[in-house]
Amino acid sequence: MSVKKVALACSVCGQRNYFIPENKKRTERLTLNKYCKYCGKVTSHRETK
């Protein structure tokens, strides 16, 4: 059985840069500050399905 993964998309350009394991206990979408290689800076990344 494989682990389902969700993407973290940049809130500025919309590119999906990071993938994390899905957590069923999390009810709200995760938001993290991560580096975006397309924007060239640290931006807010939000969980997408």
C-alpha positions as CSV (number, residue, x, y, z in Angstrom):
1,M,0.0,0.0,0.0
2,S,1.5,3.3,-1.0
3,V,1.1,6.6,0.9
4,K,-1.1,9.2,-0.8
5,K,0.7,12.5,-1.3
6,V,-0.6,16.1,-1.7
7,A,1.2,18.9,-3.4
8,L,2.2,22.3,-2.0
9,A,1.6,25.0,-4.6
10,C,3.2,28.5,-4.6
11,S,0.6,31.2,-3.9
12,V,2.4,33.6,-6.2
13,C,3.0,31.6,-9.4
14,G,0.9,28.5,-8.7
15,Q,3.7,26.0,-9.4
16,R,3.5,22.7,-7.4
17,N,7.0,22.5,-5.9
18,Y,6.7,20.2,-2.9
19,F,4.9,16.9,-2.1
20,I,4.1,15.7,1.4
21,P,2.3,12.7,2.7
22,E,-1.5,13.1,3.2
23,N,-2.7,13.4,6.8
24,K,-6.4,12.5,7.3
25,K,-6.5,14.2,10.7
26,R,-5.7,17.6,9.2
27,T,-9.0,19.4,8.6
28,E,-7.6,22.7,7.2
29,R,-5.2,23.2,4.3
30,L,-1.6,23.4,5.3
31,T,0.2,26.7,4.6
32,L,4.0,26.8,4.8
33,N,6.7,29.4,3.8
34,K,9.0,27.5,1.4
35,Y,11.5,28.5,-1.3
36,C,10.0,28.6,-4.8
37,K,12.6,28.0,-7.5
38,Y,10.4,29.6,-10.2
39,C,9.9,32.9,-8.2
40,G,13.4,32.8,-6.8
41,K,12.3,33.7,-3.3
42,V,10.6,32.3,-0.2
43,T,6.8,32.4,-0.7
44,S,3.7,31.0,1.0
45,H,2.9,27.5,-0.3
46,R,-0.6,26.0,0.2
47,E,-1.7,22.4,0.2
48,T,-3.6,21.3,-2.9
49,K,-5.4,18.0,-3.7
